[in-house]
Amino acid sequence: MSLYDLKGKDLITTCDWTDEEIEYIFKLAEQIKEKHYSGESFKPLLDKSYAMMFFNNSTRTRHSFETGVTQLGGHAQFVRPDTMRLSIDPVPTGKGESIKDTANVLSRFVDGLGIRLIAESVSEFGMANKIIKEFAEHADIPVINMMSELWHPCQALTDIFTLREKEANESLKKKKMVIHWAYSPHARDWASVQETAALGARNGMDVVVAQPDIYDLVPEAVEAGKKYAEMSGGSYEVTNDLDGALEGADYVYPRNWITLDYFEHGKEKEKEIAKDYKDWRFTKERWEKNTGGKAKLMHCMPIDPNNEADVELIDDPEISILYDEAENRLHVQKAILTALMAGKF
Ligand code: CP
């Protein structure tokens, strides 16, 4: 496989990619990280532009992509879509132009397009991911999902890349990753946990999703995780027993997410429902008693301190790998951008 094979490809979810393509990104990210630390100049995106449409706020995704494109020799254009002519309504109003026209026009200017659009900006289940796919269908340039309500491929690739580093690039097979629903008033999307659970299972991990019964993940994502586990020799289990799930965990990812009824009853009701599950937190006591003081704390960030996890765990560099995951967004996304936008250098 060469870089030419990935040039022009979209990244909506890693579920659309082959194992070989994913492995290629991991290897390239390793090389790019080495170049970064050795100070070797690497500019495959010279004279190329990457447009970034952020319908929603971001710290890590925005700054890692923008910095990454600069380091690769290109230019990243940050745009709030409400400053464009664009309308994402199924029938655009007189004030906006269609996704089709916007995608076609941007394809004439830039070499890649990233989009973040999540649940809070759409009215129906699955609509944000569908809109990003619609851009990809019409654009002649690669489209990167910078997080929809369903999938966050750049986060998941980074999470698994980071775990592989932590295991000294040994296999992740049979390493236990517990992803558990955690209390927070912030009502987060399903994207990060779903994609990381699926990609973890695909890498042979024993993935356990622990959640109160009403917090089922999206069935399509659970099916993907189970299918990958069967193929890789890993496992994908769903349980409502948090303390049992944490037994023997190597990695714990405590994260809030919304119920599947979010679009029926809205964000305020979600916050009310979550209050019944305030004991769903990754505490220092659970870390000591249930994981035997051995598990590492992982998280996509932003983390909600003392809700999702105790601040003592978050602030302990022997336990928390949060900042390493955040940094690796830069290196992994540089690999994605190089592969999809440059193809050769
Ligand atoms: N994890 C992540 O995507 O962070 P941001 O929302 O800050 O981009």
Residues whose N, C-alpha, C, O or C-beta is under 5 A from the ligand:
A	BS01	CP	N57 S58 T59 R60 T61 R62 C300 M301 P302
